[in-house]
Amino acid sequence: MADLELFNLKVVVDRIEGRSVCGMQVGDFFELTNSSELRIPTGKHFCVYAIQSVLPFLPAKQRTLLENDWLLKDSEFACPDPEERLIMRVERTKSIVLDSSTLT
């Protein structure tokens, strides 16, 4: 029974307005696919502190949102490091349908 529609997401470093202490660059990214699979390209890294700042919003961004929901319009999130001022953009990449009976 395939009955849960979600979006795969891509979280991209959109800009760095300070100094990049963690070694990330504009264009670096990670993907969240199939509900819970985090993927970082081979040979790359993504700062755990940047991930933790956007992580609470990803389950909502995966779901279909109401037309006036602020998360539908706002897609930028900031790393908590005040010197770095790294801004990430969350993009929906693909709509997928999952069998909710196989998920917890």
Residue pairs with C-beta under 8 A, 6 or more apart in sequence:
1 99
1 100
1 101
2 97
2 98
2 99
3 97
3 99
3 100
4 97
4 98
4 99
4 100
4 103
5 64
5 95
5 96
5 97
5 98
6 35
6 62
6 63
6 95
6 96
6 98
7 61
7 62
7 63
7 92
7 93
7 94
7 95
7 96
8 31
8 32
8 33
8 34
8 62
8 92
8 93
8 94
8 96
9 31
9 32
9 33
9 58
9 61
9 62
9 90
9 91
9 92
9 93
10 29
10 30
10 31
10 32
10 90
10 91
10 93
11 29
11 30
11 31
11 32
11 46
11 51
11 54
11 58
11 88
11 89
11 90
11 91
12 27
12 28
12 29
12 88
12 89
12 91
13 24
13 25
13 26
13 27
13 28
13 29
13 50
13 86
13 87
13 88
14 26
14 76
14 87
14 88
14 89
15 26
15 86
15 87
16 24
16 25
16 26
16 84
16 85
16 86
16 87
17 85
17 86
17 87
18 81
18 82
18 83
18 84
18 85
18 86
19 83
19 84
20 84
20 86
21 81
21 83
21 84
22 47
22 49
22 50
22 81
22 84
22 86
23 45
24 45
24 46
24 47
24 50
24 86
28 44
28 46
29 41
29 46
30 38
30 39
30 40
30 46
30 51
31 38
31 39
31 93
32 38
32 39
32 58
32 62
33 39
33 96
34 96
34 98
35 62
35 98
35 103
40 46
47 79
47 86
49 79
49 80
49 81
50 79
50 86
50 88
52 80
53 77
53 78
53 79
53 80
54 77
54 88
54 90
57 71
57 77
57 90
58 90
60 71
61 71
61 75
61 90
61 92
65 71
65 72
66 72
75 89
75 90
75 91
76 87
76 88
76 89
76 90
77 87
77 88
77 90
78 85
78 86
78 87
78 88
79 85
79 86
79 87
79 88
